[in-house]
Amino acid sequence: MRTFMRDAHFVSRQLQMTPEFILTVLLTLGISAKAAIFALMYTVLLRNSQLNEPAILVLQQFLTQSLLLAGFEALVGLAVACAATQGKTDVRESCPLVAPKFLWRHSREIITAVLLVSIVTLLPSFAQVSSPKHVPTSPQAAPMSMTEQRNVDFVLDWWRNVIDARHMELAANYQAEDYIQHNPNVPTGRAAFVQFFSSQGPPISPIPERLSNPPVVRGDKGDLVWLIFEHQVKGPNSPSQVSYAYSFDLLRIQNGKIQEHWDSEGKAPGSPVFVPSTAPPPSKWVDKPSPAEQRNLDVATRFEKDAVEYGHTELMDEILAPDFVEHNRVAPSDRKGLKQFIAHLPDHAPQEIKPEWKHRPALAFVNGPYVVMMWERSDKDPSDPAKEYTRNYFAILRIDNGLIQEIWN
C-alpha cells in the first residue's frame, strides 16, 4: 500500500494533478467498469432464454458476492483517497472512520474469507451448469402403413376442424355417437362432448388450414392413434425462462369413426361430476407383440419397473443411451442427472426386484422404435376431496439399438 501511495504522488507530480484527483478518477473508472459488467450480466440473466436453471442460480449468487467485494474495494478506495488528500503513504494513519485499523490488519483474511464463501456456495451450482438444458422436441413420427397414416390424418383433421375451430356441427363426421371419453373433465358420449366444447367459444371461420399446435410426435398402432403435443411454458424455477411441457392423447378408431379417447388431463375444479368408465380395458385393443417388439418392450419395462419403481437407478447406465434426453421439465434432461433425481425421490430406495409391477400399466404397446405406456391412477377430486376420480398418465420411450434415446412423460 505504501508503494502504491508513493506511485500516486509521483504520477500526480508528473501530471500536475493532485493525488486525490487521480485516485478519484481511477476509483470512478474502476467502479464504472464493474457496474457495466454487472449490468451486462444482469441483461444476460434476464433475457437469455438459453440458460438453464442452475446457470441462473450461479449468476445470481456470483453477482451478489461480486457486489460485496466491490463494496469492500470501494471502502479501500475511499481510504486511499483520504490518505492522499493528507499527503500520507500509510492509510492506517489517516481516516480511521473510513479505514479502521482492524480492517487493514485483517484485510487479507477478509478478502480470503469472502472468496472462500463464494467458491463454496457456487460450487454445487457450477456442477449443475454443465447439465444439458431441456430443448424442444424435433418433430418425428413412427413408421406407419397407409391405413395407419390415414387414421392419423383423420384424427388431426378432426382436431383442426372440431377442437381447434370449434365447428361442433362437424363432430358427427368424425366421432361415434357412443363415443367414450376418459378425460375426467368431459362427460362421455358425443352429445356431451359437443355441449362441453360449444361452451369454449364461438366457431372460427374460415377454418384454419393448419393446426395451431400440431403434435411433435405421432404414431398409429392398428386402431390406436397416439399423439404428443408440446407447449411452451415458463420455467419451473425462473418465469423469465422458456420451458417445454407435454400432453398426450390416445384415440381408438372403430368403423371409420373416433370411438374412444384417453389423455393426460387431471380434473379441474368445478368440472362435471366424475362418472367411472365401464368400457373394456384398453389392453383389449392391442395384439401380442412380435419378438422384435417384445425386446423393446422389455427394455422399457426394465427402466420403468426395475430402475424407477424398484429404485435400481444403476441399471440406467445399461439401458439409457449416453446422449439420452429426458423431456420431463421437472427432471434433469441427461442420464446422470436423471439417475440422481430418481434416487432422491421419496420411496425410491433400492428394493428387491420382483417379477410383478408395483403399478402395472393399463396399456403398453410398441410402435416402431416407440414404446407407449399408459397407467391409470386415482386422485382426490379437487371439487370434493372426500371423493376420488381416475385419470391417466403416460410414458413414451424411443428405443434404438436396445438403448432408450428419449422419454416423454
Secondary structure, DSSP 8 states (H G I E B T S, - for coil): -HHHHHHHHHHHHHHT--HHHHHHHHHHHHHHHHHHHHHHHHHHHHH-TTS-HHHHHHHHHHHHHHHHHHHHHHHHHHHHHHHHHTT-S-GGGS-TTTS-HHHHHTHHHHHHHHHHHHHHHHHHHHHHHTS--------EE----HHHHHHHHHHHHHIIIIIIS--GGGHHHHEEEEEEE--TTS-SSHHHHHHHHHTT----SS--SS-SS--SEEEEETTEEEEEEEEEEE-SS-TTSEEEEEEEEEEEEETTEEEEEEE-----TT--------S--GGGG-----HHHHHHHHHHHIIIIIIIIS--GGGHHHHEEEEEEE--TTS-SSHHHHHHHHHTSTT-S-----SS-SS--SEEEEETTEEEEEEEEEEEETTEEEEEEEEEEEEEEEEETTEEEEEE-
